[in-house]
Structure formats: structure tokens, C-alpha cells
């Protein structure tokens, strides 16, 4: 029996950065037969991180996307 799961937050750590600013685009894919199949985000999620922010863990709140 399958149970629903919700993705509320994602985090990552940048260990080294030589740029002033980093730009990320997050994609979340549904799995089909163990492989990514379809991007399930209702709209693109972009994140801009300054070099000063890379010393700490970076968190993205995904609650507004209801995943």
C-alpha cells in the first residue's frame, strides 16, 4: 500500500565558492520504474545565494508548492 509523502524543505551545503553569487534551479521528479520521469513542480524554483551565505547550510522552503 502506498502512503502519501510531502516534500516541505530541502537543504544543501556549498563547501567552496569563488563567485560572488550562485544561481540554482531546483527540479523535483516523480519516479517511474526507479527512474526520474516527470518534473512535479507546478512552477520553477530558483534560488540566488551570495558568497557570504555559503558558509551555512542553505534551506529552501517548498511548502508553498504543495509537493
PyMOL Python script that loads the backbone (N, CA, C, O; Angstrom):
from pymol import cmd

cmd.read_pdbstr("""\
ATOM      1  N   UNK A   1       0.836  -1.174   0.000  1.00  0.00           N
ATOM      2  CA  UNK A   1       0.000   0.000   0.000  1.00  0.00           C
ATOM      3  C   UNK A   1       0.884   1.243   0.000  1.00  0.00           C
ATOM      4  O   UNK A   1       1.833   1.331   0.780  1.00  0.00           O
ATOM      5  N   UNK A   2       0.582   2.187  -0.858  1.00  0.00           N
ATOM      6  CA  UNK A   2       1.353   3.425  -0.943  1.00  0.00           C
ATOM      7  C   UNK A   2       0.786   4.466   0.004  1.00  0.00           C
ATOM      8  O   UNK A   2      -0.429   4.574   0.174  1.00  0.00           O
ATOM      9  N   UNK A   3       1.677   5.231   0.617  1.00  0.00           N
ATOM     10  CA  UNK A   3       1.285   6.305   1.522  1.00  0.00           C
ATOM     11  C   UNK A   3       1.764   7.625   0.946  1.00  0.00           C
ATOM     12  O   UNK A   3       2.855   7.692   0.380  1.00  0.00           O
ATOM     13  N   UNK A   4       0.967   8.674   1.081  1.00  0.00           N
ATOM     14  CA  UNK A   4       1.409   9.972   0.556  1.00  0.00           C
ATOM     15  C   UNK A   4       2.585  10.513   1.359  1.00  0.00           C
ATOM     16  O   UNK A   4       2.702  10.273   2.560  1.00  0.00           O
ATOM     17  N   UNK A   5       3.433  11.232   0.685  1.00  0.00           N
ATOM     18  CA  UNK A   5       4.571  11.904   1.332  1.00  0.00           C
ATOM     19  C   UNK A   5       4.611  13.333   0.813  1.00  0.00           C
ATOM     20  O   UNK A   5       4.224  13.602  -0.324  1.00  0.00           O
ATOM     21  N   UNK A   6       5.076  14.238   1.646  1.00  0.00           N
ATOM     22  CA  UNK A   6       5.146  15.646   1.270  1.00  0.00           C
ATOM     23  C   UNK A   6       6.576  16.136   1.427  1.00  0.00           C
ATOM     24  O   UNK A   6       7.239  15.852   2.425  1.00  0.00           O
ATOM     25  N   UNK A   7       7.031  16.862   0.449  1.00  0.00           N
ATOM     26  CA  UNK A   7       8.357  17.464   0.480  1.00  0.00           C
ATOM     27  C   UNK A   7       8.186  18.902   0.947  1.00  0.00           C
ATOM     28  O   UNK A   7       7.651  19.737   0.218  1.00  0.00           O
ATOM     29  N   UNK A   8       8.642  19.193   2.166  1.00  0.00           N
ATOM     30  CA  UNK A   8       8.418  20.506   2.754  1.00  0.00           C
ATOM     31  C   UNK A   8       9.641  21.409   2.694  1.00  0.00           C
ATOM     32  O   UNK A   8       9.509  22.632   2.631  1.00  0.00           O
ATOM     33  N   UNK A   9      10.826  20.815   2.713  1.00  0.00           N
ATOM     34  CA  UNK A   9      12.036  21.626   2.759  1.00  0.00           C
ATOM     35  C   UNK A   9      13.191  20.844   2.149  1.00  0.00           C
ATOM     36  O   UNK A   9      13.249  19.618   2.240  1.00  0.00           O
ATOM     37  N   UNK A  10      14.104  21.571   1.530  1.00  0.00           N
ATOM     38  CA  UNK A  10      15.315  20.978   1.001  1.00  0.00           C
ATOM     39  C   UNK A  10      16.482  21.799   1.519  1.00  0.00           C
ATOM     40  O   UNK A  10      16.366  23.015   1.670  1.00  0.00           O
ATOM     41  N   UNK A  11      17.600  21.151   1.791  1.00  0.00           N
ATOM     42  CA  UNK A  11      18.777  21.895   2.219  1.00  0.00           C
ATOM     43  C   UNK A  11      20.015  21.325   1.542  1.00  0.00           C
ATOM     44  O   UNK A  11      20.041  20.163   1.137  1.00  0.00           O
ATOM     45  N   UNK A  12      21.028  22.155   1.429  1.00  0.00           N
ATOM     46  CA  UNK A  12      22.300  21.711   0.882  1.00  0.00           C
ATOM     47  C   UNK A  12      23.400  22.612   1.409  1.00  0.00           C
ATOM     48  O   UNK A  12      23.138  23.670   1.981  1.00  0.00           O
ATOM     49  N   UNK A  13      24.613  22.184   1.211  1.00  0.00           N
ATOM     50  CA  UNK A  13      25.792  22.897   1.710  1.00  0.00           C
ATOM     51  C   UNK A  13      26.745  23.134   0.539  1.00  0.00           C
ATOM     52  O   UNK A  13      27.033  22.220  -0.233  1.00  0.00           O
ATOM     53  N   UNK A  14      27.223  24.351   0.417  1.00  0.00           N
ATOM     54  CA  UNK A  14      28.233  24.687  -0.583  1.00  0.00           C
ATOM     55  C   UNK A  14      29.562  24.740   0.158  1.00  0.00           C
ATOM     56  O   UNK A  14      29.728  25.537   1.082  1.00  0.00           O
ATOM     57  N   UNK A  15      30.508  23.899  -0.241  1.00  0.00           N
ATOM     58  CA  UNK A  15      31.762  23.813   0.504  1.00  0.00           C
ATOM     59  C   UNK A  15      32.793  24.839   0.056  1.00  0.00           C
ATOM     60  O   UNK A  15      33.657  25.230   0.840  1.00  0.00           O
ATOM     61  N   UNK A  16      32.711  25.273  -1.186  1.00  0.00           N
ATOM     62  CA  UNK A  16      33.693  26.244  -1.675  1.00  0.00           C
ATOM     63  C   UNK A  16      33.050  27.063  -2.790  1.00  0.00           C
ATOM     64  O   UNK A  16      32.395  26.513  -3.675  1.00  0.00           O
ATOM     65  N   UNK A  17      33.240  28.369  -2.742  1.00  0.00           N
ATOM     66  CA  UNK A  17      32.649  29.247  -3.748  1.00  0.00           C
ATOM     67  C   UNK A  17      33.629  30.362  -4.088  1.00  0.00           C
ATOM     68  O   UNK A  17      34.098  31.074  -3.200  1.00  0.00           O
ATOM     69  N   UNK A  18      33.936  30.514  -5.372  1.00  0.00           N
ATOM     70  CA  UNK A  18      34.818  31.601  -5.805  1.00  0.00           C
ATOM     71  C   UNK A  18      34.042  32.707  -6.502  1.00  0.00           C
ATOM     72  O   UNK A  18      34.617  33.736  -6.859  1.00  0.00           O
ATOM     73  N   UNK A  19      32.745  32.510  -6.699  1.00  0.00           N
ATOM     74  CA  UNK A  19      31.903  33.504  -7.356  1.00  0.00           C
ATOM     75  C   UNK A  19      31.234  34.399  -6.307  1.00  0.00           C
ATOM     76  O   UNK A  19      31.113  34.014  -5.144  1.00  0.00           O
ATOM     77  N   UNK A  20      30.808  35.577  -6.718  1.00  0.00           N
ATOM     78  CA  UNK A  20      30.089  36.476  -5.814  1.00  0.00           C
ATOM     79  C   UNK A  20      28.686  35.967  -5.512  1.00  0.00           C
ATOM     80  O   UNK A  20      28.189  36.117  -4.396  1.00  0.00           O
ATOM     81  N   UNK A  21      28.050  35.362  -6.515  1.00  0.00           N
ATOM     82  CA  UNK A  21      26.670  34.890  -6.381  1.00  0.00           C
ATOM     83  C   UNK A  21      26.511  33.565  -7.117  1.00  0.00           C
ATOM     84  O   UNK A  21      27.078  33.367  -8.191  1.00  0.00           O
ATOM     85  N   UNK A  22      25.736  32.664  -6.530  1.00  0.00           N
ATOM     86  CA  UNK A  22      25.395  31.393  -7.165  1.00  0.00           C
ATOM     87  C   UNK A  22      23.907  31.389  -7.481  1.00  0.00           C
ATOM     88  O   UNK A  22      23.100  31.904  -6.706  1.00  0.00           O
ATOM     89  N   UNK A  23      23.547  30.811  -8.615  1.00  0.00           N
ATOM     90  CA  UNK A  23      22.150  30.687  -9.021  1.00  0.00           C
ATOM     91  C   UNK A  23      21.825  29.207  -9.175  1.00  0.00           C
ATOM     92  O   UNK A  23      22.559  28.462  -9.824  1.00  0.00           O
ATOM     93  N   UNK A  24      20.714  28.791  -8.569  1.00  0.00           N
ATOM     94  CA  UNK A  24      20.277  27.405  -8.637  1.00  0.00           C
ATOM     95  C   UNK A  24      18.854  27.341  -9.150  1.00  0.00           C
ATOM     96  O   UNK A  24      18.036  28.224  -8.890  1.00  0.00           O
ATOM     97  N   UNK A  25      18.579  26.275  -9.886  1.00  0.00           N
ATOM     98  CA  UNK A  25      17.205  25.947 -10.242  1.00  0.00           C
ATOM     99  C   UNK A  25      16.945  24.549  -9.711  1.00  0.00           C
ATOM    100  O   UNK A  25      17.694  23.617 -10.004  1.00  0.00           O
ATOM    101  N   UNK A  26      15.889  24.402  -8.934  1.00  0.00           N
ATOM    102  CA  UNK A  26      15.537  23.124  -8.333  1.00  0.00           C
ATOM    103  C   UNK A  26      14.526  22.401  -9.217  1.00  0.00           C
ATOM    104  O   UNK A  26      13.549  22.996  -9.672  1.00  0.00           O
ATOM    105  N   UNK A  27      14.768  21.127  -9.454  1.00  0.00           N
ATOM    106  CA  UNK A  27      13.826  20.258 -10.150  1.00  0.00           C
ATOM    107  C   UNK A  27      13.504  19.084  -9.237  1.00  0.00           C
ATOM    108  O   UNK A  27      14.402  18.524  -8.608  1.00  0.00           O
ATOM    109  N   UNK A  28      12.240  18.708  -9.160  1.00  0.00           N
ATOM    110  CA  UNK A  28      11.810  17.553  -8.386  1.00  0.00           C
ATOM    111  C   UNK A  28      11.062  16.633  -9.341  1.00  0.00           C
ATOM    112  O   UNK A  28      10.066  17.027  -9.949  1.00  0.00           O
ATOM    113  N   UNK A  29      11.550  15.408  -9.464  1.00  0.00           N
ATOM    114  CA  UNK A  29      10.987  14.476 -10.436  1.00  0.00           C
ATOM    115  C   UNK A  29      10.253  13.330  -9.759  1.00  0.00           C
ATOM    116  O   UNK A  29      10.650  12.856  -8.695  1.00  0.00           O
ATOM    117  N   UNK A  30       9.187  12.903 -10.391  1.00  0.00           N
ATOM    118  CA  UNK A  30       8.472  11.703  -9.992  1.00  0.00           C
ATOM    119  C   UNK A  30       9.276  10.510 -10.499  1.00  0.00           C
ATOM    120  O   UNK A  30       9.870  10.570 -11.576  1.00  0.00           O
ATOM    121  N   UNK A  31       9.294   9.432  -9.729  1.00  0.00           N
ATOM    122  CA  UNK A  31       9.988   8.227 -10.165  1.00  0.00           C
ATOM    123  C   UNK A  31       9.023   7.281 -10.846  1.00  0.00           C
ATOM    124  O   UNK A  31       7.890   7.093 -10.403  1.00  0.00           O
ATOM    125  N   UNK A  32       9.493   6.689 -11.933  1.00  0.00           N
ATOM    126  CA  UNK A  32       8.717   5.668 -12.632  1.00  0.00           C
ATOM    127  C   UNK A  32       9.680   4.533 -12.947  1.00  0.00           C
ATOM    128  O   UNK A  32      10.662   4.727 -13.664  1.00  0.00           O
ATOM    129  N   UNK A  33       9.401   3.363 -12.417  1.00  0.00           N
ATOM    130  CA  UNK A  33      10.276   2.201 -12.567  1.00  0.00           C
ATOM    131  C   UNK A  33      11.689   2.498 -12.062  1.00  0.00           C
ATOM    132  O   UNK A  33      12.669   2.002 -12.617  1.00  0.00           O
ATOM    133  N   UNK A  34      11.788   3.311 -11.003  1.00  0.00           N
ATOM    134  CA  UNK A  34      13.080   3.608 -10.401  1.00  0.00           C
ATOM    135  C   UNK A  34      13.878   4.697 -11.086  1.00  0.00           C
ATOM    136  O   UNK A  34      15.018   4.961 -10.705  1.00  0.00           O
ATOM    137  N   UNK A  35      13.292   5.342 -12.105  1.00  0.00           N
ATOM    138  CA  UNK A  35      13.998   6.383 -12.840  1.00  0.00           C
ATOM    139  C   UNK A  35      13.177   7.679 -12.840  1.00  0.00           C
ATOM    140  O   UNK A  35      11.948   7.624 -12.812  1.00  0.00           O
ATOM    141  N   UNK A  36      13.842   8.845 -12.871  1.00  0.00           N
ATOM    142  CA  UNK A  36      13.108  10.114 -12.951  1.00  0.00           C
ATOM    143  C   UNK A  36      12.283  10.176 -14.231  1.00  0.00           C
ATOM    144  O   UNK A  36      12.763   9.828 -15.310  1.00  0.00           O
ATOM    145  N   UNK A  37      11.028  10.625 -14.097  1.00  0.00           N
ATOM    146  CA  UNK A  37      10.179  10.667 -15.287  1.00  0.00           C
ATOM    147  C   UNK A  37       9.593  12.048 -15.553  1.00  0.00           C
ATOM    148  O   UNK A  37       9.739  12.574 -16.656  1.00  0.00           O
ATOM    149  N   UNK A  38       8.938  12.640 -14.566  1.00  0.00           N
ATOM    150  CA  UNK A  38       8.220  13.892 -14.801  1.00  0.00           C
ATOM    151  C   UNK A  38       8.533  14.887 -13.687  1.00  0.00           C
ATOM    152  O   UNK A  38       8.496  14.544 -12.505  1.00  0.00           O
ATOM    153  N   UNK A  39       8.843  16.127 -14.079  1.00  0.00           N
ATOM    154  CA  UNK A  39       9.069  17.183 -13.106  1.00  0.00           C
ATOM    155  C   UNK A  39       7.717  17.525 -12.475  1.00  0.00           C
ATOM    156  O   UNK A  39       6.777  17.877 -13.188  1.00  0.00           O
ATOM    157  N   UNK A  40       7.609  17.425 -11.141  1.00  0.00           N
ATOM    158  CA  UNK A  40       6.311  17.610 -10.480  1.00  0.00           C
ATOM    159  C   UNK A  40       6.138  19.010  -9.890  1.00  0.00           C
ATOM    160  O   UNK A  40       5.132  19.276  -9.233  1.00  0.00           O
ATOM    161  N   UNK A  41       7.088  19.897 -10.109  1.00  0.00           N
ATOM    162  CA  UNK A  41       6.932  21.259  -9.601  1.00  0.00           C
ATOM    163  C   UNK A  41       5.899  22.011 -10.441  1.00  0.00           C
ATOM    164  O   UNK A  41       5.949  21.949 -11.669  1.00  0.00           O
ATOM    165  N   UNK A  42       4.972  22.715  -9.805  1.00  0.00           N
ATOM    166  CA  UNK A  42       3.969  23.461 -10.562  1.00  0.00           C
ATOM    167  C   UNK A  42       4.568  24.672 -11.287  1.00  0.00           C
ATOM    168  O   UNK A  42       4.031  25.120 -12.300  1.00  0.00           O
ATOM    169  N   UNK A  43       5.675  25.196 -10.770  1.00  0.00           N
ATOM    170  CA  UNK A  43       6.388  26.287 -11.440  1.00  0.00           C
ATOM    171  C   UNK A  43       7.857  26.203 -11.031  1.00  0.00           C
ATOM    172  O   UNK A  43       8.169  25.601 -10.003  1.00  0.00           O
ATOM    173  N   UNK A  44       8.758  26.787 -11.804  1.00  0.00           N
ATOM    174  CA  UNK A  44      10.189  26.680 -11.497  1.00  0.00           C
ATOM    175  C   UNK A  44      10.540  27.305 -10.149  1.00  0.00           C
ATOM    176  O   UNK A  44       9.961  28.314  -9.746  1.00  0.00           O
ATOM    177  N   UNK A  45      11.495  26.688  -9.463  1.00  0.00           N
ATOM    178  CA  UNK A  45      12.000  27.200  -8.198  1.00  0.00           C
ATOM    179  C   UNK A  45      13.445  27.639  -8.431  1.00  0.00           C
ATOM    180  O   UNK A  45      14.314  26.822  -8.735  1.00  0.00           O
ATOM    181  N   UNK A  46      13.681  28.928  -8.285  1.00  0.00           N
ATOM    182  CA  UNK A  46      15.018  29.492  -8.461  1.00  0.00           C
ATOM    183  C   UNK A  46      15.516  30.015  -7.124  1.00  0.00           C
ATOM    184  O   UNK A  46      14.739  30.485  -6.293  1.00  0.00           O
ATOM    185  N   UNK A  47      16.814  29.927  -6.934  1.00  0.00           N
ATOM    186  CA  UNK A  47      17.422  30.394  -5.697  1.00  0.00           C
ATOM    187  C   UNK A  47      18.715  31.126  -6.029  1.00  0.00           C
ATOM    188  O   UNK A  47      19.536  30.643  -6.808  1.00  0.00           O
ATOM    189  N   UNK A  48      18.879  32.277  -5.439  1.00  0.00           N
ATOM    190  CA  UNK A  48      20.106  33.067  -5.588  1.00  0.00           C
ATOM    191  C   UNK A  48      20.793  33.117  -4.226  1.00  0.00           C
ATOM    192  O   UNK A  48      20.176  33.481  -3.224  1.00  0.00           O
ATOM    193  N   UNK A  49      22.061  32.753  -4.196  1.00  0.00           N
ATOM    194  CA  UNK A  49      22.814  32.673  -2.946  1.00  0.00           C
ATOM    195  C   UNK A  49      24.089  33.492  -3.087  1.00  0.00           C
ATOM    196  O   UNK A  49      24.850  33.308  -4.037  1.00  0.00           O
ATOM    197  N   UNK A  50      24.319  34.395  -2.141  1.00  0.00           N
ATOM    198  CA  UNK A  50      25.555  35.170  -2.167  1.00  0.00           C
ATOM    199  C   UNK A  50      26.687  34.354  -1.548  1.00  0.00           C
ATOM    200  O   UNK A  50      26.441  33.388  -0.825  1.00  0.00           O
ATOM    201  N   UNK A  51      27.903  34.738  -1.829  1.00  0.00           N
ATOM    202  CA  UNK A  51      29.056  34.022  -1.295  1.00  0.00           C
ATOM    203  C   UNK A  51      29.037  34.011   0.236  1.00  0.00           C
ATOM    204  O   UNK A  51      29.446  33.028   0.853  1.00  0.00           O
ATOM    205  N   UNK A  52      28.569  35.092   0.843  1.00  0.00           N
ATOM    206  CA  UNK A  52      28.507  35.161   2.301  1.00  0.00           C
ATOM    207  C   UNK A  52      27.558  34.112   2.890  1.00  0.00           C
ATOM    208  O   UNK A  52      27.761  33.664   4.019  1.00  0.00           O
ATOM    209  N   UNK A  53      26.535  33.722   2.145  1.00  0.00           N
ATOM    210  CA  UNK A  53      25.560  32.745   2.620  1.00  0.00           C
ATOM    211  C   UNK A  53      26.067  31.311   2.500  1.00  0.00           C
ATOM    212  O   UNK A  53      25.474  30.402   3.082  1.00  0.00           O
ATOM    213  N   UNK A  54      27.149  31.090   1.758  1.00  0.00           N
ATOM    214  CA  UNK A  54      27.598  29.719   1.514  1.00  0.00           C
ATOM    215  C   UNK A  54      28.307  29.094   2.708  1.00  0.00           C
ATOM    216  O   UNK A  54      28.580  27.894   2.687  1.00  0.00           O
ATOM    217  N   UNK A  55      28.612  29.861   3.740  1.00  0.00           N
ATOM    218  CA  UNK A  55      29.237  29.294   4.932  1.00  0.00           C
ATOM    219  C   UNK A  55      28.286  28.466   5.764  1.00  0.00           C
ATOM    220  O   UNK A  55      28.723  27.593   6.513  1.00  0.00           O
ATOM    221  N   UNK A  56      26.994  28.721   5.651  1.00  0.00           N
ATOM    222  CA  UNK A  56      25.970  27.998   6.409  1.00  0.00           C
ATOM    223  C   UNK A  56      25.211  27.059   5.480  1.00  0.00           C
ATOM    224  O   UNK A  56      25.319  27.151   4.257  1.00  0.00           O
ATOM    225  N   UNK A  57      24.445  26.159   6.078  1.00  0.00           N
ATOM    226  CA  UNK A  57      23.565  25.294   5.284  1.00  0.00           C
ATOM    227  C   UNK A  57      22.473  26.170   4.679  1.00  0.00           C
ATOM    228  O   UNK A  57      21.949  27.065   5.343  1.00  0.00           O
ATOM    229  N   UNK A  58      22.134  25.910   3.426  1.00  0.00           N
ATOM    230  CA  UNK A  58      21.138  26.692   2.703  1.00  0.00           C
ATOM    231  C   UNK A  58      19.838  25.895   2.671  1.00  0.00           C
ATOM    232  O   UNK A  58      19.832  24.723   2.296  1.00  0.00           O
ATOM    233  N   UNK A  59      18.744  26.532   3.063  1.00  0.00           N
ATOM    234  CA  UNK A  59      17.434  25.875   3.123  1.00  0.00           C
ATOM    235  C   UNK A  59      16.486  26.500   2.107  1.00  0.00           C
ATOM    236  O   UNK A  59      16.492  27.711   1.890  1.00  0.00           O
ATOM    237  N   UNK A  60      15.669  25.646   1.489  1.00  0.00           N
ATOM    238  CA  UNK A  60      14.630  26.112   0.569  1.00  0.00           C
ATOM    239  C   UNK A  60      13.292  25.607   1.104  1.00  0.00           C
ATOM    240  O   UNK A  60      13.097  24.402   1.265  1.00  0.00           O
ATOM    241  N   UNK A  61      12.377  26.528   1.378  1.00  0.00           N
ATOM    242  CA  UNK A  61      11.043  26.178   1.847  1.00  0.00           C
ATOM    243  C   UNK A  61      10.189  25.786   0.643  1.00  0.00           C
ATOM    244  O   UNK A  61       9.952  26.604  -0.246  1.00  0.00           O
ATOM    245  N   UNK A  62       9.730  24.545   0.616  1.00  0.00           N
ATOM    246  CA  UNK A  62       8.922  24.053  -0.501  1.00  0.00           C
ATOM    247  C   UNK A  62       7.444  23.939  -0.150  1.00  0.00           C
ATOM    248  O   UNK A  62       6.655  23.459  -0.964  1.00  0.00           O
ATOM    249  N   UNK A  63       7.058  24.367   1.037  1.00  0.00           N
ATOM    250  CA  UNK A  63       5.647  24.272   1.444  1.00  0.00           C
ATOM    251  C   UNK A  63       4.688  25.000   0.511  1.00  0.00           C
ATOM    252  O   UNK A  63       3.600  24.486   0.248  1.00  0.00           O
ATOM    253  N   UNK A  64       5.055  26.203  -0.012  1.00  0.00           N
ATOM    254  CA  UNK A  64       4.114  26.881  -0.913  1.00  0.00           C
ATOM    255  C   UNK A  64       3.822  26.112  -2.209  1.00  0.00           C
ATOM    256  O   UNK A  64       2.827  26.394  -2.877  1.00  0.00           O
ATOM    257  N   UNK A  65       4.666  25.155  -2.569  1.00  0.00           N
ATOM    258  CA  UNK A  65       4.477  24.408  -3.810  1.00  0.00           C
ATOM    259  C   UNK A  65       3.616  23.153  -3.628  1.00  0.00           C
ATOM    260  O   UNK A  65       3.248  22.500  -4.604  1.00  0.00           O
ATOM    261  N   UNK A  66       3.299  22.823  -2.374  1.00  0.00           N
ATOM    262  CA  UNK A  66       2.422  21.688  -2.042  1.00  0.00           C
ATOM    263  C   UNK A  66       2.849  20.405  -2.758  1.00  0.00           C
ATOM    264  O   UNK A  66       2.076  19.796  -3.498  1.00  0.00           O
ATOM    265  N   UNK A  67       4.087  20.018  -2.517  1.00  0.00           N
ATOM    266  CA  UNK A  67       4.625  18.787  -3.131  1.00  0.00           C
ATOM    267  C   UNK A  67       4.416  17.593  -2.232  1.00  0.00           C
ATOM    268  O   UNK A  67       4.804  16.479  -2.585  1.00  0.00           O
TER     269      UNK A  67
END
""", "prot")
cmd.dss("prot")
cmd.show_as("cartoon", "prot")
cmd.util.cbc("prot")
cmd.orient("prot")
